Amino acid sequence: MDADSKQKHVHAVFESIAPKYDIMNDILSFRRHKAWRRFTMRKMDLKPGQTSLDLCCGTCDWTITLAKESRTGQTVGLDFSRNMLDVGQAKVDKLKLGEQITLVQGNAMELPFPDNSFDFVTIGFGLRNVPDIVKTLKEMKRVVKPGGKIVCLELSKPTWQPFKSIYYFYFEKLLPLMGKWFVKRYEQYRWLPESLATFPDLQALAELFRSVGMRNVKAYPLTGGVAALHIGTKGNEGS
């Protein structure tokens, strides 16, 4: 699948699953995604007043967490799916966070923000879906402030047996069936294992962070390597 076809396919997938996205995340990860995000927030150590940009923000759970942690800092959520953003906007409005959170429909590979704009730029469970990972990382680095951090929380690839075999059986065989059973979406949830097949593993993604110039790159495997957290810091000179 070429980059343009992938982008169109992924857009169609997320437009169609938006109403059931949150409940399926809970079911498919056995609610572990919430613990992974809590771990990520501890490692980020976001301070009151700091600003953040949440890419591929989906229905905005992480965007809202970032805003609450910052208390007063402006938080922007960006996603290319209008349906996902509509679900997220309803959450933002319900929590009365509209003055702090701004949602933008856009492309993670071509961010509509000036250089050095945010203290943190995050992407949660979205990097494997972009057509060009390196271009996205470069854009994240461009818009983060010198001394700021880019953060990726993403599915990864377990390496130790027998857990690896069990995980791949679940991920490749059972997960699409669960999508069919719970939300009548088989083809859309078959995309998840397909999207991970060519995605870099823990160490390879860390090297991509370094290749775009990020410093002090940290990589943390989560739940036996099912997911991973990567954090890199932009040099103070802006390079």
Protein Blocks (a to p, Z undefined) as FASTA:
>chain_A
ZZklmmmmmmmmmmmmmmmmmmmmmmmnnommmmmmmmmmmmnopaehiacddehklnom
mmmmmmmmnomaccddddfbfklmmmmmmmmmmnopmmmpccddddfklccbdehkbfbd
cdehklmmpmblmlmmmmmmmmpcehiacddddddddfbdfklmmmmmmmmmmmmmmmmm
mnopaklmmmmmmmmmmpccfklmmmmmmmnopahiacddeehhlaccddddddfklZZ
